[in-house]
Amino acid sequence: MNVTLESNKENAIAFYKMSYEGEPRKAVELYVGEDYIQHNPLVGNGKEPFILYFERMQLEYPEKSIEFVRAIAQDDLVALHTHQTWPGNQEYVTMDFFRFDNNGKILEHWDAMQEIPTETLNGNTMY
């Protein structure tokens, strides 16, 4: 397998998009390695807790959407910067980090999420 920074970025986006849009089991089968370490405190460790979390999110919030603003790769890490819109027009900026193995499979995940404010003191956007 020819694993590159670009292929890891593409796989991180495909994994997240597929999971977010309601197919987390398929995403895990295609993109996750042997073990999966989760650092989000709202999601259990391992593959099955991840799947159950995203299946529940799809059932509870089927109208949510995600836009990938940028992806950055370095060594075995990929960072995704996204814009999420949830019911009630709640908008969030997220930053997700994925660690990959030598076969291009995801092994670990960290994230941070912040609601986008209507006003800022600096006048800058979140993107």
N, C-alpha and C positions, 0 to 999 in steps of 0.2 A: 504494500500500500504506500502510495506517495503522499505523505501528510505534509501540508504546507500551512503557513500562517493563513493564507487566503482560504484554503479548504476548511480550516478550523473556524474561521469567521462565518463562512457559508453554513457550516453544520450547526453552529451555535444559533444562528438566526432561524434556520429551519426547525431545529429542536424547540426553540422557544415559541415560534409561531404556531407550530403544530400542537404543542401542549396548550397554549393559551386559547386556541380556537377549538378545543374540544377533543383532541386525539392524543392525550398524554401517553396512553399505553403504546400506541404505535411509535410515538416519538422516542420513548425509552428503548423500545426494541431496536430502533434504527440508529440511535445516536449515543446511548449511554453504555459505558464500559461495565466491567464485572461488578464493581462496587460503586455506590453513589453516596457521597457525603453532602449533607445539606446544612447550611448555616443560617437559613431563614428560621427564626424562632417559631413561626406559625406553621411550619411544615416539618413533619417527622423525617428522621434519617432513613435513607434507603430508597429503593425504587418504588415499592408499593405505596408508601405514604405520599410520595410525590404524585403518583398517578391518582390516588384517591383525592388529594387536595385539588388538583386541576379538573377532575371530573365533577367535583362539587362546585367549583367556581363556574364551570360551564352550565350546570343546572340552575344555579342561583342567579347568574348574571350572563345570560346568553347574548345580550346586546353589547357587551364590552368590545372595545377595539384596541388595536395596538399598531403603532407606526415605529419602524426602526429608523432612528435618526442617524446613528453612526455606530460602527463596529471597529474596534482597535485590537490588534493581536500582537503579542510579544511572548517569545519563548513558548511555554505551554499554556498561556492564558489568553482568553478573549474577553473583552469588555464590550457590553452592549449598552447604548444610551437610547432609551425609548420614550415615546409619548403614549400614554394610555388614557382612554376615555371610558368611563364607567357610567352606569345608569344615573340619571339626574344630572348629567353633564359634568360629573366630577372628573377633573383631569389631573393626571399624575405624571411626574417625570421619574423614571427609574434608571438605575444603573445596576447591571448584572455582570458578574464575573464568573467565568467558567474555566476550570482547569481540565486539560485534555491529557490523555495518555499518548504513547508513541504510535498508537494505531488510529488516532483521530477520534477517540471516543471520550465523552464527557465523564469525569470522575468526581467533580466537586463544584459547588455553586455557592456564591455569596450574592446578596443584593441589598439595595437601599432604595426607598421609595419616598417621595415627597409630593404632597398636593401642590398643584400650581396655584400660586396666589393671584388674585385679581389685580393687585397693585404691588409694586416693588419700590423700595427707597432709591434704588440705583437706576431704575428705568430700563433695565436689561431683561431679556427673556431668559427662560430656563434652558434654552438651547443655543 
